């Protein structure tokens, strides 16, 4: 069985700093329930000082009451990134509130994140473990992690192509390795990015790899691919593919209506999607946030961007280190 998770309000928030109006948020949540997607990610738990409504929530208690549509099968999730939200208290799951927490972590945070997952399970949440930049694990490291994940037994363990670097053979190999080691009770998910315009293709490879198994799957997508940098799998294209090839009955046209009414103006103002810069970031296995930062610093030429990406220490490529890149920019300008 394949489940679909929409991450527009969370991953899409990297485009507009999570500044969806409350009215637009409500309409998007209502519209997504019409599409019949299985999970709707309402946003991200994280710190900020903005008094406006945002889908980056400072705590579980500020998430608006969920207006559940009668007859909808959708469950509701939020993401917690271990590095940012480890000091934010997470309250017990409450009736009618958030159903699932997606706990994202990088390789150095694995052990402490798994312990946090146990705490979230004890509070009643369905827990997704999001192993950020999963492609950076060796096969041996990935197997060792899966054995630890089995002990926690989350609802889903998710492969994450954070930098959009994977090809079909990488996806098939990673699926095979994880599927072999992951206990049957745990679902397997995949979050793909579109740096090389392969996000949908890679998700199709992921689903095809599981055709002869009974493994529960979950694939992520967002409306029009809205997300950081090159964006994600386009929800409307994924739903149409599933309807055509897996005989599902998702309402793809409701997605297009949400796009036109709620998101097209954001796209025209703050473009997301494939560019050569994001392809270059994928080539050098660097977080797309570096491209965003360099552009804001006025660095847009190929040679400068390439030189800075190549000079980044390997251990700093996981996540944006402003002091590191600022130092590289200063060195470049002094030449």
C-alpha positions in Angstrom: 0.0 0.0 0.0 1.2 3.5 -0.9 0.4 6.5 1.2 0.9 10.1 0.1 2.1 12.9 2.4 1.8 16.5 1.3 4.5 18.8 2.7 3.5 22.1 1.1 2.9 24.0 4.3 6.2 22.8 5.8 8.8 22.4 3.0 7.0 25.1 1.0 7.7 27.4 4.0 11.3 27.6 3.0 10.2 29.6 0.0 8.2 32.3 1.9 9.6 32.0 5.4 6.4 30.1 6.4 4.4 33.3 6.0 1.1 31.8 4.8 -1.8 33.8 6.0 -4.1 32.1 8.4 -7.0 32.3 5.9 -4.8 30.7 3.2 -3.6 28.0 5.6 -7.2 27.1 6.4 -8.1 26.9 2.7 -5.0 24.8 1.8 -5.8 22.3 4.7 -9.4 22.1 3.6 -8.5 21.7 -0.1 -5.9 19.0 0.6 -8.5 17.0 2.5 -10.6 17.1 -0.7 -7.7 15.5 -2.6 -7.8 12.6 -0.2 -4.1 12.6 0.5 -3.2 10.4 3.5 -1.1 12.8 5.5 -1.1 16.6 5.6 2.1 18.2 7.1 0.9 21.4 8.8 4.3 22.9 9.3 7.5 22.9 11.3 8.1 23.2 15.0 10.9 25.8 15.5 11.9 29.0 17.1 11.2 32.5 15.7 10.3 36.0 16.9 7.6 36.8 14.4 4.2 37.8 15.8 2.5 37.0 12.5 0.8 33.7 11.8 3.4 31.3 10.4 3.5 27.6 9.6 6.7 27.5 11.6 5.1 26.9 15.0 6.9 27.8 18.2 5.2 24.9 20.0 2.4 22.3 19.6 0.0 24.5 21.6 0.0 27.3 18.9 -1.0 25.0 16.0 -4.6 26.0 15.1 -7.4 23.6 15.8 -7.6 21.2 12.9 -10.8 21.5 10.9 -11.3 17.9 9.8 -13.6 17.3 6.9 -16.3 14.7 7.4 -15.4 11.6 5.5 -11.7 12.6 5.0 -9.1 9.9 5.7 -6.3 12.5 6.0 -4.1 12.4 9.1 -2.1 15.5 10.2 1.6 15.8 10.9 4.3 18.3 11.8 8.0 18.1 11.4 10.6 18.5 14.2 14.2 18.9 13.2 16.3 17.6 16.0 18.9 20.3 15.8 16.4 23.2 16.0 13.7 21.9 18.2 15.4 19.7 20.7 14.9 22.3 23.4 11.2 22.9 22.6 8.8 21.0 24.8 6.4 18.7 22.9 3.1 18.2 24.6 1.1 15.0 24.8 -0.9 14.1 21.7 -4.5 15.3 22.2 -7.8 14.3 20.7 -8.4 16.0 17.4 -4.9 17.4 17.3 -1.7 16.5 15.4 -1.5 12.8 14.7 2.1 12.3 13.7 5.5 13.9 14.2 8.2 13.6 11.5 11.6 13.7 13.3 14.4 14.8 11.0 18.0 14.3 11.9 21.5 14.3 10.4 23.9 11.4 10.8 25.8 12.9 13.8 22.5 13.3 15.7 21.2 9.7 15.1 21.5 8.3 18.6 20.0 11.2 20.4 17.2 11.5 17.8 16.3 7.9 18.2 16.0 8.5 22.0 13.7 11.5 21.3 11.6 9.3 19.0 10.9 7.0 21.9 9.8 10.0 24.0 7.4 11.1 21.2 6.0 7.6 20.9 5.3 7.6 24.6 3.4 10.8 24.2 1.0 9.1 21.8 2.3 10.3 18.4 2.9 8.3 15.2 6.6 8.9 14.6 8.3 9.1 11.2 12.1 9.0 11.3 13.5 11.2 8.6 17.2 10.3 8.0 18.3 13.5 6.3 20.8 13.1 3.5 20.5 9.3 3.7 22.8 9.0 0.7 25.7 10.1 2.9 25.6 6.9 4.9 27.7 4.0 3.7 25.9 0.7 3.3 27.4 -0.5 6.5 26.4 2.7 8.4 22.9 2.4 7.0 22.5 -1.2 8.1 23.7 -0.3 11.6 21.2 2.5 11.8 18.3 0.4 10.5 19.1 -2.2 13.3 18.8 0.6 15.8 15.6 1.9 14.1 14.1 -1.6 14.5 14.5 -1.3 18.2 12.5 1.9 18.3 9.9 0.6 15.8 8.6 3.9 14.4 5.6 4.2 12.2 7.8 5.0 9.2 11.5 5.2 8.4 12.1 7.6 5.5 14.9 7.8 3.0 15.6 11.5 2.3 17.4 12.8 -0.8 18.0 16.1 0.9 20.3 17.5 -1.8 18.6 16.0 -4.9 21.7 13.9 -5.8 20.2 10.4 -6.3 19.6 8.6 -9.5 17.3 5.6 -10.1 20.0 3.0 -9.5 20.8 4.7 -6.2 17.1 4.7 -5.1 16.7 1.0 -6.1 19.8 0.0 -4.2 18.9 2.0 -1.1 15.4 0.6 -1.1 16.6 -3.0 -1.4 19.2 -2.6 1.4 16.7 -0.9 3.8 13.8 -3.3 2.9 16.0 -6.3 3.7 17.0 -5.1 7.1 13.9 -3.1 8.2 11.3 -5.2 10.2 8.0 -5.7 8.4 6.0 -3.6 10.9 7.8 -0.4 10.0 6.7 1.5 6.8 9.3 2.9 4.4 9.1 6.4 3.1 10.9 8.5 0.5 11.4 12.3 0.3 12.9 13.4 -3.0 14.2 16.8 -4.2 14.3 18.1 -7.7 17.8 19.5 -8.2 18.3 17.3 -11.2 14.7 17.2 -12.3 14.5 13.5 -11.2 12.2 13.8 -8.1 9.1 12.2 -9.7 11.1 9.7 -11.6 13.0 8.6 -8.5 9.7 8.2 -6.5 8.3 6.0 -9.3 11.5 3.9 -9.1 11.0 3.7 -5.3 7.4 2.5 -5.7 8.2 0.1 -8.4 10.9 -1.5 -6.3 8.3 -2.4 -3.7 5.7 -3.9 -6.1 6.5 -7.5 -5.1 6.5 -6.7 -1.3 3.8 -6.1 1.3 5.8 -3.2 2.7 3.7 -0.1 3.6 5.1 2.9 1.7 4.8 6.7 2.1 5.9 9.2 -0.6 6.2 12.9 0.0 5.1 15.6 -2.5 4.0 19.2 -2.4 1.7 21.3 -4.6 3.5 22.4 -7.7 6.7 21.0 -6.1 6.8 24.0 -3.6 9.9 23.6 -1.5 13.4 24.8 -0.7 15.6 25.4 -3.7 14.6 23.2 -6.6 11.6 21.9 -4.7 10.0 18.5 -4.4 7.9 16.0 -6.2 4.9 17.8 -7.7 1.8 16.5 -5.8 -0.5 16.9 -8.8 1.8 14.8 -11.0 2.2 12.1 -8.4 -1.5 11.8 -7.8 -2.2 11.6 -11.5 0.5 8.8 -11.9 -1.0 6.9 -9.0 -4.5 7.2 -10.4 -3.3 5.9 -13.8 -0.9 3.2 -12.7 -2.2 2.1 -9.2 -5.9 2.7 -9.8 -6.3 5.2 -6.9 -8.9 7.9 -6.8 -7.0 11.0 -5.6 -8.6 14.3 -6.7 -5.7 15.8 -8.7 -7.8 18.7 -9.9 -8.4 20.0 -6.4 -4.6 20.3 -6.2 -4.5 22.5 -9.2 -7.3 24.7 -7.8 -5.3 25.2 -4.6 -2.3 26.1 -6.7 -4.1 28.8 -8.7 -6.0 30.3 -5.8 -3.4 30.1 -3.0 0.1 29.6 -4.3 0.6 31.0 -7.8 1.2 34.5 -6.6 3.9 33.2 -4.2 5.6 31.4 -7.1 5.5 34.5 -9.3 7.2 36.5 -6.5 9.5 33.9 -5.0 10.4 31.3 -7.7 11.2 27.8 -6.7 12.3 25.0 -9.0 15.2 23.7 -11.1 18.1 26.1 -11.9 21.7 25.4 -12.8 22.8 26.5 -9.4 20.8 23.8 -7.7 22.1 21.2 -10.2 25.6 22.3 -9.2 24.8 22.0 -5.5 23.7 18.4 -6.2 26.9 17.6 -8.1 29.0 18.7 -5.1 26.5 17.1 -2.5 25.9 20.5 -0.8 22.7 21.6 1.0 20.7 23.9 -1.3 20.5 26.5 1.4 24.0 27.5 0.4 22.7 28.6 -3.0 20.0 30.7 -1.4 22.6 32.3 0.9 25.1 33.0 -1.9 22.4 34.6 -4.0 21.4 36.9 -1.1 25.1 37.9 -0.9 25.0 38.9 -4.6 27.1 36.0 -5.8 25.5 34.7 -8.9 28.3 33.9 -11.4 29.2 30.3 -12.2 32.9 30.3 -11.3 32.4 32.0 -7.9 29.6 29.7 -6.8 31.5 26.6 -8.0 34.7 27.6 -6.2 32.8 28.2 -3.0 30.9 24.9 -3.1 34.1 23.0 -3.9 35.9 24.7 -1.0 33.3 23.9 1.6 34.7 21.4 4.2 32.9 18.1 3.8 31.5 18.2 7.4 29.9 21.6 6.7 27.9 20.5 3.6 25.1 19.0 5.7 23.5 22.3 6.7 24.2 26.0 6.1 27.1 27.4 8.1 27.0 31.1 7.5 30.4 31.9 9.2 32.1 29.3 7.0 30.7 30.5 3.8 31.3 34.2 4.8 35.0 33.4 5.3 35.1 31.8 1.8 33.5 34.8 0.3 36.0 37.1 2.0 38.9 35.0 0.7 37.5 35.0 -2.8 37.0 38.8 -2.8 40.6 39.4 -1.6 42.1 37.6 -4.6 
